[in-house]
Amino acid sequence: MNRSDKNLLLLAENLVFYGRKKGADQVEVSIGEGNEFSVEIREGEVERLVEAGSNGLSLKVILDRKVATASSSDLSKETLNHLVDRAIERVKVSSPDPFAGLPEKERIPIHVKKLKIFDPEIVKLPPEKKIAIAKKTESICLSDERIKKTYGSSFGTYVGTTYLANSNGFSGSYSQTSCSCGVYLQAGEGNNLFDEGKFDFSRNLDSLMTPETIAEEAIHRVTRLIGARKMKTQNVPVIMEPLMTASLLGFLYTCIDGHSVYLKQTFLADKLGEKISNSMVTVIDDGLMPGVPGAKPFDGEGVPPRKTTVIDKGVLKNYLMDTYEARKLEMKSTGNASGPNNLYLAAGKSSPDDIIKSVDKGLLLTGTIGQGLVPTTGDISRGAFGMWIENGEVTYPVAEITISGNLGQILKEIEMVGNDLEFKRSINGPTIKIKEMTVGGI
């Protein structure tokens, strides 16, 4: 921990002490500081460039089970003391909540270095190199005559540190880095135009895809849609590419998040211990996997993340909760105050090619449009596009279609799980095959 780290953590600790001295029962102080760089390239020129540092402090005070929060980007002692004073004044006129309160301190040692969430090479990378990477990514795409235009390429980095202290004895900090690169393209003819691209994200520079690989995948994703057809409404098997599986898991997270559960705003409320999916489905949230985007030594409340099995061979085992939600449900926090840590569907044994070969007639879903997700029922209805499968082979692209179904039914009808799981975001999944969904067309 360098001098700046010690100073900001000490600032958080001192503010907690000041809040307690002023009469608060419990105090939590979180400070974040970071440096962001992002560049967007369009047709070889820099369209947007951001290089900025930021810091901010958030405060929570609790008195007689009443809660008040405040925030500030001014970290001067006078401003922060005034912030605490005002928060304590406001908390006295708030309504009490019997479930309010900070988490008890958990003595679980977590070695931040082993999480591999900080890469000094990202810190060293000069701005001109970042700009060059973004330009090269776009340039490779534009060299393909099938690409009609580009919406731009981008490259970004983030270096930041989080500090947290509370009156229950927790005090800690961690630094993290990230880098990203992507490009978005258009291909097609006349009114039959299609937009697609490729985006990659990593904690470490070495793990980020090269400009060549990103460009190649972006070109493939958009050009395979050229000549897309409409189709008749029918019920067929649907194969979801990893990005689509991740999107489905994002909807699942909404349905197993403690907030939705205690409000009874999800069809999975009161379903713990029940079999809700095919036995080949296991879903895990693990914030301790090294190097993944969601890894962290503690969540937004200072609770250590852990490996939480959400669905175990089809059986719903756990919801994902922060401290407040856990108290509402008479359970224990799973370390998810900051959202999903690293939520994923465990990989299966089938290759994507084998999954495609198993379908006589069906849809390879590559993208969706719009919302159409209803957690209370699990219903899904979204615009979509993808590739049509005939006799185990991808034959032609399809667009201007909709897919509809129900998450509860989909989970039960997952027939094959791919072996192509990668950890590129905080929610990840491999290729999966669903027995049947309604694909709407003309």
C-alpha positions in Angstrom: 0.0 0.0 0.0 1.6 3.3 -1.1 1.3 6.6 0.7 -1.8 7.8 -1.2 -3.5 4.5 -0.4 -2.7 4.9 3.3 -3.9 8.5 3.4 -7.3 7.7 1.7 -7.9 4.7 3.9 -7.1 6.7 6.9 -9.4 9.4 5.7 -12.2 6.9 5.5 -11.4 5.5 9.0 -11.3 9.0 10.5 -14.6 9.9 9.0 -16.2 6.7 10.5 -14.7 7.8 13.9 -16.1 11.3 13.5 -19.6 10.0 12.6 -19.7 7.8 15.7 -18.5 10.7 17.8 -21.3 12.8 16.5 -23.9 10.2 17.6 -24.4 7.7 14.7 -24.9 4.1 15.7 -23.1 2.9 12.6 -21.1 4.5 9.9 -19.8 3.3 6.5 -17.5 5.3 4.3 -16.4 4.3 0.8 -13.9 6.2 -1.4 -13.1 5.5 -5.0 -10.4 7.0 -7.1 -9.4 6.2 -10.6 -8.0 7.2 -14.0 -9.9 6.5 -17.2 -8.7 6.7 -20.8 -10.9 6.1 -23.8 -10.5 6.8 -27.4 -13.1 6.4 -30.2 -11.8 6.2 -33.8 -14.1 6.8 -36.9 -12.8 6.4 -40.4 -9.2 6.7 -39.2 -9.6 9.8 -37.2 -10.0 10.4 -33.5 -13.6 11.2 -32.9 -13.6 11.3 -29.1 -10.8 11.2 -26.5 -11.2 11.1 -22.8 -8.4 11.1 -20.3 -9.6 11.9 -16.8 -9.0 11.3 -13.1 -11.9 11.1 -10.7 -12.5 10.5 -7.0 -15.6 10.3 -4.9 -16.8 9.5 -1.4 -20.1 7.9 -0.4 -21.3 7.9 3.2 -24.0 5.9 5.1 -25.0 6.7 8.7 -27.5 4.6 10.7 -29.2 5.8 13.9 -32.0 4.0 15.6 -32.4 1.8 12.5 -32.8 4.9 10.4 -30.6 5.4 7.4 -29.2 8.4 5.6 -26.7 8.5 2.7 -24.6 11.3 1.2 -21.8 11.7 -1.3 -19.1 14.2 -2.3 -16.3 14.6 -4.8 -14.6 17.2 -2.5 -12.5 15.3 0.0 -11.5 18.2 2.2 -11.9 17.7 5.9 -14.2 20.6 6.4 -16.5 19.5 3.6 -16.6 15.8 4.8 -17.3 16.7 8.4 -20.1 19.0 7.2 -21.4 16.0 5.1 -21.5 13.8 8.2 -23.2 16.5 10.3 -25.9 17.0 7.7 -26.5 13.3 7.3 -27.0 12.8 11.0 -29.5 15.7 11.0 -31.4 14.1 8.1 -31.3 10.6 9.6 -33.2 11.8 12.7 -36.2 12.6 10.6 -36.1 9.4 8.5 -38.3 6.4 9.0 -36.9 3.4 10.9 -36.3 0.1 9.1 -35.9 -2.9 11.3 -33.6 -4.6 8.7 -31.2 -1.6 8.4 -27.6 -2.1 9.5 -24.1 -2.9 8.5 -22.8 -6.4 8.0 -20.9 -8.1 10.8 -17.2 -8.3 10.1 -16.1 -11.6 8.5 -12.6 -12.7 9.2 -11.9 -14.4 5.9 -8.4 -13.7 4.6 -8.3 -12.9 0.9 -5.0 -12.3 -0.8 -5.6 -9.5 -3.3 -2.5 -10.3 -5.4 -3.8 -13.8 -6.0 -6.9 -12.4 -7.6 -4.8 -11.0 -10.4 -7.0 -7.9 -10.9 -4.2 -5.4 -11.2 -1.8 -5.3 -14.2 1.0 -2.8 -14.1 1.4 -3.1 -17.9 -1.9 -1.3 -18.3 -0.6 1.6 -16.2 2.5 1.8 -18.3 0.7 1.7 -21.7 1.1 5.2 -23.4 -1.8 7.0 -24.9 -0.4 6.9 -28.4 -0.2 3.1 -28.2 -3.9 3.0 -27.2 -4.9 5.2 -30.1 -2.8 3.1 -32.5 -4.5 -0.1 -31.4 -8.0 1.4 -31.9 -6.9 2.7 -35.4 -5.5 -0.6 -36.4 -8.6 -2.5 -35.4 -10.8 -0.3 -37.6 -8.3 -0.2 -40.4 -8.3 -4.0 -40.7 -12.1 -4.0 -40.9 -12.3 -1.3 -43.6 -9.9 -3.2 -45.7 -12.6 -5.8 -46.3 -14.7 -4.6 -49.2 -17.9 -6.2 -47.7 -17.8 -3.6 -44.9 -20.0 -0.7 -46.0 -19.1 1.6 -43.1 -17.9 1.6 -39.6 -19.5 3.1 -36.5 -16.1 3.3 -35.0 -13.6 1.4 -33.0 -12.5 2.1 -29.4 -9.9 1.3 -26.9 -10.1 2.1 -23.2 -8.3 1.5 -19.9 -9.2 2.0 -16.3 -6.9 2.1 -13.2 -8.6 2.6 -9.9 -8.6 1.9 -6.1 -11.5 1.3 -3.8 -11.3 2.1 0.0 -13.9 1.0 2.5 -14.2 1.4 6.3 -17.1 1.0 8.7 -17.8 1.1 12.4 -18.1 -2.7 12.7 -14.3 -2.9 12.3 -13.9 -3.4 8.6 -11.1 -1.5 6.8 -9.7 -2.4 3.5 -8.7 -1.4 0.0 -7.8 -2.9 -3.4 -6.6 -1.6 -6.8 -7.8 -2.9 -10.1 -7.2 -2.4 -13.8 -9.1 -3.1 -17.0 -8.7 -2.7 -20.7 -11.1 -3.0 -23.6 -11.1 -2.8 -27.4 -14.0 -3.2 -29.9 -15.4 -2.2 -33.2 -18.9 -1.9 -34.7 -19.6 -2.3 -38.4 -22.3 -2.3 -41.0 -22.6 -4.6 -44.0 -25.3 -5.4 -46.6 -26.9 -3.9 -49.6 -29.7 -1.3 -50.2 -32.3 -1.5 -47.4 -30.9 -4.9 -46.3 -28.3 -3.5 -43.9 -27.0 -5.1 -40.8 -25.0 -3.9 -37.8 -22.7 -6.1 -35.7 -19.3 -5.9 -34.1 -17.0 -7.4 -31.5 -15.9 -6.1 -28.1 -13.3 -7.6 -25.8 -12.6 -6.8 -22.1 -9.8 -8.0 -19.8 -8.3 -7.3 -16.4 -4.8 -7.9 -17.9 -3.3 -6.5 -21.2 -1.9 -9.9 -22.2 -5.4 -11.5 -22.1 -7.0 -8.9 -24.4 -7.6 -10.0 -27.9 -5.3 -8.6 -30.6 -6.6 -6.0 -33.1 -6.4 -8.6 -35.8 -8.6 -11.1 -33.9 -11.2 -8.5 -32.9 -11.4 -7.3 -36.4 -11.7 -10.8 -37.9 -14.5 -11.7 -35.5 -16.3 -8.4 -36.1 -16.1 -8.9 -39.9 -17.4 -12.5 -39.5 -20.3 -11.5 -37.2 -21.6 -8.8 -39.5 -20.9 -10.3 -42.9 -22.6 -13.6 -42.1 -25.9 -11.6 -41.8 -25.7 -10.4 -45.4 -28.8 -11.6 -47.4 -30.8 -12.3 -44.2 -34.3 -13.6 -44.9 -37.6 -13.4 -43.1 -39.2 -16.7 -42.0 -42.6 -18.2 -41.0 -43.5 -18.4 -37.4 -42.7 -21.9 -36.0 -41.6 -23.7 -32.9 -38.0 -25.0 -33.3 -34.9 -25.8 -31.3 -32.8 -22.7 -30.6 -29.0 -22.7 -30.1 -27.7 -19.7 -28.2 -24.1 -18.4 -28.8 -22.1 -17.6 -25.6 -23.2 -13.9 -25.7 -26.8 -14.9 -25.9 -26.4 -17.4 -23.1 -24.8 -14.7 -21.0 -27.8 -12.5 -21.8 -30.2 -15.2 -20.6 -28.1 -15.5 -17.4 -28.4 -11.8 -17.0 -32.2 -12.3 -16.9 -31.8 -15.2 -14.5 -29.7 -12.9 -12.2 -32.6 -10.5 -12.1 -34.9 -13.3 -11.0 -32.5 -14.6 -8.2 -31.4 -11.2 -6.9 -32.4 -10.8 -3.3 -34.2 -7.5 -4.0 -36.5 -9.2 -6.5 -37.0 -12.2 -4.2 -38.0 -10.4 -1.1 -40.4 -8.1 -3.0 -41.9 -11.2 -4.7 -41.2 -9.7 -8.1 -39.7 -12.9 -9.5 -41.2 -16.3 -10.4 -38.4 -17.9 -8.5 -39.4 -16.5 -5.1 -39.9 -19.3 -2.5 -38.4 -21.9 -4.9 -35.2 -22.8 -3.0 -34.6 -26.5 -2.9 -36.8 -27.1 -6.0 -35.7 -28.5 -9.3 -36.1 -25.6 -11.7 -33.9 -26.8 -14.6 -32.4 -29.7 -16.5 -29.9 -31.7 -14.4 -27.0 -30.6 -16.7 -27.5 -27.0 -15.6 -25.2 -25.7 -12.9 -24.9 -22.0 -12.3 -22.3 -20.5 -10.0 -21.3 -17.1 -8.8 -17.6 -17.0 -7.9 -16.0 -13.6 -7.1 -12.7 -15.3 -6.1 -11.7 -16.7 -9.5 -8.3 -15.0 -10.5 -8.3 -12.5 -13.3 -12.0 -12.5 -14.1 -13.8 -9.2 -14.6 -16.0 -9.5 -11.4 -13.2 -10.7 -9.0 -12.8 -8.6 -5.9 -11.6 -9.1 -2.3 -14.8 -7.6 -0.8 -18.1 -6.2 -2.1 -19.6 -2.7 -1.7 -20.3 -3.5 2.0 -17.0 -5.1 2.9 -18.4 -8.6 2.7 -15.9 -11.1 1.1 -17.2 -12.7 -2.1 -17.3 -16.4 -2.2 -18.2 -19.3 -4.5 -22.0 -19.6 -4.4 -23.8 -22.3 -6.3 -27.0 -20.8 -7.5 -28.3 -23.9 -9.4 -26.8 -27.3 -8.6 -27.6 -29.9 -11.3 -31.0 -28.3 -11.8 -31.8 -27.6 -8.2 -32.1 -23.9 -7.0 -29.7 -23.7 -4.1 -29.2 -20.0 -3.4 -30.2 -16.5 -4.2 -27.6 -13.7 -4.5 -27.9 -11.1 -1.8 -26.5 -8.2 0.0 -26.8 -7.8 3.8 -30.2 -6.0 3.7 -31.8 -8.4 1.3 -30.4 -11.3 3.4 -32.0 -10.0 6.6 -35.3 -9.6 4.8 -35.1 -13.2 3.7 -33.6 -14.5 7.0 -30.5 -15.6 5.2 -26.9 -14.6 5.0 -25.2 -12.2 2.5 -23.5 -13.9 -0.4 -21.2 -11.0 -1.0 -23.2 -9.6 -3.9 -23.8 -6.0 -2.8 -22.0 -4.9 -6.0 -24.1 -7.1 -8.2 -23.0 -10.4 -9.8 -19.4 -11.1 -9.2 -18.7 -13.8 -11.8 -22.0 -15.5 -12.6 -21.6 -18.4 -15.1 -23.2 -21.5 -16.4 -20.8 -24.3 -16.0 -19.3 -25.7 -19.2 -20.5 -29.0 -20.7 -18.8 -31.5 -22.9 -20.2 -30.7 -26.3 -18.4 -28.6 -29.0 -20.4 -25.8 -30.7 -20.1 -27.7 -33.9 -21.6 -30.9 -32.4 -24.5 -28.9 -31.0 -25.3 -27.4 -34.4 -25.0 -30.9 -36.0 -27.7 -32.1 -33.6 -30.4 -29.8 -35.0 -32.4 -30.9 -38.0 -34.2 -27.5 -38.3 -33.7 -24.6 -36.0 -32.2 -21.2 -35.1 -28.7 -20.3 -34.1 -29.4 -17.1 -32.1 -26.7 -14.5 -32.6 -28.4 -11.3 -31.4 -31.5 -9.8 -29.8 -33.1 -6.4 -29.9 -35.2 -4.6 -27.3 -36.4 -5.6 -23.8 -39.4 -7.9 -23.4 -38.2 -9.6 -20.2 -40.8 -10.1 -17.3 -39.2 -11.4 -14.0 -42.5 -12.0 -12.3 -43.5 -14.6 -14.8 -40.2 -15.4 -16.5 -41.7 -14.6 -19.9 -39.3 -13.6 -22.8 -40.2 -11.9 -26.0 -37.5 -10.1 -28.0 -36.6 -9.1 -31.5 -33.8 -11.3 -32.9 -31.6 -12.3 -35.7 -29.3 -15.2 -36.4 -28.5 -18.1 -38.7 -30.9 -20.8 -39.8 -29.9 -24.4 -39.4 -31.0 -27.2 -41.8 -29.9 -30.9 -41.4 -27.2 -30.0 -38.9 -25.6 -27.2 -41.0 -25.8 -23.4 -40.9 -27.5 -22.5 -44.1 -28.6 -18.8 -44.3 -29.1 -15.7 -42.1 -32.5 -14.7 -40.8 -33.6 -11.3 -39.5 -36.7 -9.4 -38.5 -37.9 -12.2 -36.3 -38.8 -12.5 -32.6 -38.1 -15.2 -30.1 -40.5 -15.9 -27.3 -40.6 -18.4 -24.4 -40.4 -18.6 -20.6 -37.2 -18.7 -18.6 -38.6 -21.5 -16.3 -39.3 -23.7 -19.3 -36.1 -22.8 -21.1 -34.0 -23.9 -18.1 -35.8 -27.2 -18.1 -35.3 -27.7 -21.8 -31.6 -27.0 -22.1 -30.5 -30.2 -23.9 -26.9 -29.6 -24.6 -24.2 -27.4 -23.0 -21.1 -26.3 -24.8 -17.4 -26.6 -23.8 -16.7 -23.0 -25.0 -17.1 -21.1 -21.7 -14.9 -18.0 -21.5 -14.8 -15.4 -18.7 -15.0 -12.1 -20.5 -17.6 -10.3 -18.4 -19.2 -10.5 -15.0 -21.8 -12.9 -16.5 -20.7 -15.6 -18.8 -22.0 -18.8 -20.5 -21.1 -21.3 -23.2 -23.1 -22.3 -26.2 -26.4 -24.0 -25.3 -29.2 -25.8 -27.1 -32.8 -25.3 -26.1 -35.3 -28.0 -27.1 -37.9 -25.5 -28.4 -38.8 -21.9 -28.5 -41.3 -19.9 -30.6 -39.5 -18.1 -33.5 -41.9 -15.5 -34.9 -41.8 -14.2 -38.4 -44.2 -13.5 -41.2 
